[in-house]
Amino acid sequence: MGSTDERLITPASEVTAWLRISAAGQRHQFESLFARGDDPWRYTSAYEQEKYERTLSLLPIEPARCALELACAEGHFTTQLAPRVGSLVAADISEIALERAAIRCRGLGNVTFRHLDLVADELPGVFDLLVVSEVLYYVGDREALRAIARKMAGALTPGGHLVTAHAHVLADDADRTGFDWDVPFGARVIVDELSSVPGLRLVKELRTPLYRIACFQARAGGAPGEIVETDAVALPLPEVLRRVKWKGGTPPPAPTAPAQRLPILMYHRVLPADVAAQDRWRVTALAFERQLRYLRECGFRSVSLDAWRESVEARRALPGRPIVLTFDDGSVDFAQHAWPILRRYGFGAHVMIVSGSVGRWNTWDRGRETQPLLDWSAIARLRDEGVVFGAHSVSHRRMTGLSVGDIAREAIGSREEIERHLGGTVSSFAYPYGDEDDAVRHIVGAAGFQYGLTCRPGAANRSDPWLALPRIEVTGFDDLRTFIAKLVV
């Protein structure tokens, strides 16, 4: 990966606070972090490199035949660990991080990569060596930590070793030096919990003012482990160093839930890969399925615009991660390719139709391939299966260039036509080409619509006007990293 604009990298001091999350939401938080830019923890700093060297110094003298590195991130430590072992599995919850790690380690023939959720997944085999650094803070509470400690112990061969590296935090001991991070525990608790696992013995520990590195062995009994203490420690970068409380301090309060946002995704067409040439308006079925799988695994769930509005007005959060998926124009391939995948992954959809062209063709897209559009019978069937239909005008004309009367006819005519065929109330209107202004929004609202969907990029938040909701366009050029990055803008 190339270098990233420094402004896109989240300061490491903010990363820890941001990642105190429930186990169910871990993947999206980490994917979002890596999607924002390379090296979010500044792995190449003197502080991190010293920690890597000291971690390697605690490895057993006899090289491990097979090793597992948990939370390998972008592979900075992986490149240093690989020459010390026979074979190495490098695992992480973030696919984006794994892609970068694979590039960084492409010359290392003994390394394979594995997408793995440390909380939810079983470890991929039994190993002579496990290395886990700077991640156990984020697994949840102490009960979750105990479960993972037992899981790691169970993945060691008899006599195998587990090496961990984690920072001191005020949550462990408010009277001693530690980072002012809002995590539930730090290095001391992690080492204590691992030491309490039956059959796992601490054999050596290196303690510094800022972090502890510990080596455990899978064996019963034996003399107490060797403790080495040193005050010599490289200092973190300034944005990290300012969170160190050298004389202790008050642990930070538990973070309040962040203000909830509503990503409203905007698609046009979903087509098989052998049909969909790379195009802004065409997403392949394979890419679409990968996106939905990611959304489901990360706890996203479809909500209606009405449910979002009720939550905003009641000042309460919706469960999970709310999301809306919209499809403009109403092409027949929505029924053929998009809807079956949506149903498979448990997501709903809002389809915005051009009422005057139902059952015909998208004649407004001159210069591009025309496409057949859903007819009323197909629309009614999809409505019965749970698809929500909204208006995309009568004729798909740019609204700001029309007279007041024509704007009203485009809005009122589309709403009345859809309601006449489907019954019920049509509450949402997608502005063709995203072309709207104050006057257009006023007339659309007066025509009976509660929600206006724009092409202004970004997730909706609780202060957005209901008739000017932004949407996140998903294009045929978006890989998964780009898709994730769009979700967090």
N, C-alpha and C positions, 0 to 999 in steps of 0.2 A: 504494500500500500504506500502511496505517496504521502508526503507530509501534509498536514491539515492546518488550515488557518488557526492560529493560536486562539483567536476569539471564540472558536467553536468548542474548545476543550473545557469541560467543566472542572473548576479547581478541585483538587483532591480533598481539600477541607470541606467542600460542600457535598462531595460524593457520599461520604459516610452518613451524613444526616439524611440525605435523600433516599438511602437504601435501607432505612429501618422500616421494613415492610413485612406483610404476612407472607407465609410460604407460598400461598396460591398466586401471589402477584410477582414472584421473584423474576421470572424469565423476562417479562416485559420491561421491568425496571433495568435489568442489566443490558438487554438488547438496546434499549433506548439510550443508555449511557454510551455504549460503544458506537451506536449509530451517529451520535453527535460529533464524534471525532476520535482520532487515534490517541492512544496512550493517556487515558483519563487519569490514571494514578501516577503518572510521571515515573514509569518503571526504570527509565535510564538515569535517574538522579543518583547522586553519590549515596544518599540515604538508602535507597532501594538496592543499589548494587552491593553495598556493604552487607545488607541483610541477606542477600543472595549468597555471598561468599561465606558468611557465618552459618547459614543453613547447610550449605554443602559440607562445611567442616564437621557437622554433626552426623553425617552419613556414616554407616558402618564401613570399616576398612575394606572388607570383602565386597566387591561390586554385586549388586542385586541382579539376579537373572532376569526378573520381570518386575517392573515398577509401574505405579499409577500416580500421576500428578492430578490432583483435584483442583478445580478452579485455575486452570492454566492461563486463562485470559488470552493475551495476544502472543504468548509464547516466548517472552523475554527470558524467563527462568528456564523454560523448557530447553532452550539451546544450550544452557550450561549444565543441566541435569542429564541430558541424553548421553553424553560421552562417558558418564559415570555408571551406566547400567547396561544390561544386555538388551532388553526391549522395554519400550516405554509407551504406555497409553496416556495421552494428555487429554483431559476431559474438561468441559466447561458447559455452563447452562446457556451461553450465548453462541449462536451460530455465527454471528458476525465476528466475534472474537476468534472463534475457531478458524474461520476463513483466513484471517490475518496471521494466526499462529501457523497454519499450514504453509503459507507463503514464506514466513520467516524461517521455517524449519525444513524447507524443501530439499536441502542437501543432506538431511539426516535420515538415513535409511532404516533406522531402528525405531522410529516414532510413528505411531498411528494416533488418530484423533477420534474423539467420541463425544457426541452431544449427550449431556447427562445433567439431570436435576438431582443434586445431592440430597434434597429432602424427599423427593417422590420416587426416585429410581433406585433399583438395586445396583450395587457396584458390579462392574463387568468382569468378574472372575476373582481369583485368589492370587495375591501378589507377595513378593518378598519385601517390597518397599512401597509405602504410601507417603506422599508428601502433600500437605495441605497448608496453604498460607493465606492469611488475610481474608478469610471468607466465613469462618464459623460464627462471626458476629451476626450474620444476616440470616441464620437458619430459623429464627423465631425465638421462643423462650427456652428456659433451661431444660424443660422436658424434651423439646425437640433436639436440643444439643445432646442430651443423654442417648436418645435413640440413634443419632448419627454416630456418636462415639462407639456404641455397640456394633453398628453396621460396619464401621471401619475396622474395628478389632476382629470382626468375623471374616474380613476379607484378607487377613494376613496369614501367611503360611506359618507353621510353628517356628519360632525364632525370628520371624520377620520383624521389620521395623516400621514405625510410624513417626514422621518428623513433621512438626507443626511450627508456624511462626505467626505471632499475633501481637498487636500493640497493647500497651497498658491504657486503660480508660478509667475515668473518674467513677463510672458506675460500679467498678470492682472495689475501689478504695479511694474515697474522697480526700483522704489525708496525705496521699502520696502523688508523685508526679504521674500525670496521665493526660490523654487527649480528651478534650471536652466534646466528645461525640455522643450523639443521642442513640447509642446502641445499648442493649440490655445487659451486656457483659463483655469482658475483654479477656486478655491473656491469662490472668490469674484463675478466673472461673473455668476457662477452657482447659487449662492444665489440670486443675482439680478434678473436673468431671472425667477427663481421660484417665487420670490416675486411679479413679474409683472403679473403673471397668474391670471385672474379674479377668485375670489372665493377661492383663496389659500392665507392664511395669515401666516406670520412668527410669531410664538408665543414665541420662545426662541432660542437663538444662543450662542454657546460657541466658543470663539475665542482664539486661541493660536498663538504663533509666526510661527508655521509650518502648521497648518490646522484649518479649521472651521467646526463645527458640528451644523447643523440647524434643528429645528423642525417646520414644517408647519402644519396648520390645514385647512381642507376643510370647510370654513365658510366665510361669507361676513362680512366685517366691524370689529370693535373692536379696542382696544387700541394698540399702537405700541408694538412690541414684546420686551421681555427682552433680553438685551445683557450682557453677562458675559465674562469678559476678564481675562486671566491668563497668566503669563509668565512661569509658571511651566509646563514643558513638557519633557517627556522622549526623549532621543536622538535616532535617527535611527542608524542602523548598519553603520560601517565606509564607506562601498561602496555607501550607500545612502547619508550619511552625507556630503560627499565631493561635492555633487551637491547643497547643501544649500548655498545661498549667503546672509549672515547675514545683510549686509548693502546695499542690492540691487545690481543691475548690468544690463548689457545689455541683453535683451532677445536673445536667440539663433536664428540664421537664420532658415528659413524654411528648412527642410531636403531635400536634393536632392534624387531623386529616386535611390533605390539600384540597383546595377548591376544585370541585369536580368539573370536568370538561366533557363535551360531547363531540367526538369525531363524527362528522357526517361525510361518508365516503361517496364520491361521485364516479360512477362507471358509465360506459356507453355500451360496449359490446364485449361478450365473452365467446371465444371461438376456439375450436381445436387447433393445436399447434401447426398442423399441416395446412390449415386454411389461413391462419392469422399471421400475415407478414408483419414485421415490426412496424407498429403504427401507434400514434398517440391514443386513438380511440378504440383499439383492439387489445384486449388482455387475453392471453392464452388460457385455456381451461386448466392447464397444469399450474401456471403461475397463480391463477385465481384460487385453486384448491390449496396451494401452499399458503397463500395469504389467510384463507379461512381457518386452516389448521392452526396457524400461528395465533389467530385471534381467539380461537376456542381454548387452546392450551394456556393462554395468558389471561383467561377469565373475562373476556369481553362477551357481552350478551346484547342481542337486539332489543331496542326499546322503541316505542312509538314517540312521535313528537309531542303527543298529548301527555304521555307519561313524563317526558322531560320537563314540559311546562309545569305540570303539577308539582314536580319535585322542586323546581325553582321557586314557584310561588309559595310553597309550604316550607321552604328553606331546609330541606332534608335531602340527603344523598340517596341515589338509587343504589340497589345492591350490585355488586360486581363492578365491571367497567362497562358503562353504557356506550352503545354505538348504533348508528343508523347507516344502512347501506342503500344508496339510491342509484337508479339506472335511468338515464335520460333517453327519450325517444320511443322506447317500447318496441325494439326490433324483435323479430321472431326468435332470434338465437337466445334471447333471455329465457324463453320457455324450454328451448332445446338443450342449452348448455349451462346457463347460470343457475337457474332455479333448482335442478337436481342436486347440484353441489351445495347450494345454500341449505336445502333441506337435509342433506347428509350431515352437515355440520351444525345444524340447529339454529340457523340464522334466518331472519325475515328480510323483506325488501320493500322499498318504496319505488314504484315504477312511474315515471313521469311521462305521460302520453300526450301527443299532439292530436287533439280530438278531430281535427279536420282531415287527418291523413290515416286514421285507423283503418287497417286492412289494405293499405296502399303501400306507397314507397316513400323514402326520405328524400323527396325532390329538392329540399332546401340545401342539401349538401352537394352543390354543384362542384365539379372538379374532383370529387371522390366517388368511390364505389357506392352505388345505390344499394339499399337493403330493404327487404320486405318487412312490413310492420305487423304487429299483432292485430288480429281482427277482434270484433266484440265478443264472439263466442269464446275465443281463447282467453281474452281478458276476464270474462265472467268466470271461466273455470279456474284461472289463477287466483282470482279474488276469493273464490270458495275455498281454495287451498291455503289462504292466509296472506297473499300478496296485497299490499296497500297501494292503491293507485292515486296519483295526483295529476295535476294539470301542467302541461308544458306549452300552453297557449293553443289557439286554433290552427295557426298556420306557420308557426316557428319563425316569425319575423322579429327583427330587432325592435325592442319596445320603445327606446328613447327617441327613435325617429318617427314615431307615429303620432297622429293627432290624439287629443284626449278621448274623442269618441272611438277611434280605432283601438286604443289601449283598453278601453272599457269593453269593447266587443270581443277582443282577444281573451280577456279574463272571464267575463260573464259567460260568453259563448262556450268556452271550454268547460267551465264548471257545470253549466246546465246540461251539456251534452253527455258528460261522463255520469252525472247523477241520473239522467234519464235512462241510461242503459244499465247502470249498476245499482241504482237506488242508494240510499244513505247520503252522507255528506262528504264532499271533497274539500279538504281543509288546506292542502299544500299546493303551492304554485312554484315551479322552477322557471326562472327567467331565461328565455332562449339566449344562448351565447353569453349568459351572465350579464346581459345589457339591462341595467336598471338605474334609476335615480330616485330622488325623493318623490317626484311627481308620480312615477310609475308605481312605486311602492304604495303610495296613498291610494291610487285608483284600484290596485290589486286588493288592498285591504277592504276598500269600499265595495268591491265585487263579492265579498263574502269569504275571502281566504284568511286563515289565521296565521299561516306560515309562508314566508317567501324564501326560496333557496337560491342563493347567489353562486357565483364562481369565485368569490373572494376566498383566497386560500387560508386554511387554518381550521382548528377545532372551534366549535361554538362554546362560548362561556355564558355565564348567567347574566351578563350585562348586555348581550347582543340583542338588538331589536328583533322581534319575532318575524317581521317581514324582510329581514336582511340577514339571514343566517348564513355563515360561511360554510364552504364545503372543501373537502380534501380530494382533489382529482387524482385518480389512480389511472396511470397510463400503461400502454404496452411496453414502454421503455423501463419501467420500474423493476429492479430486482428486489429481493426481500429486504436488503439493507436500506434501500431507498424508501420502500413501503413503510418500514418501521420508523425511519427518520421523519416521514411525513406525519405519522401519528403523534409525534411529540413536539412538533413545531408550535 
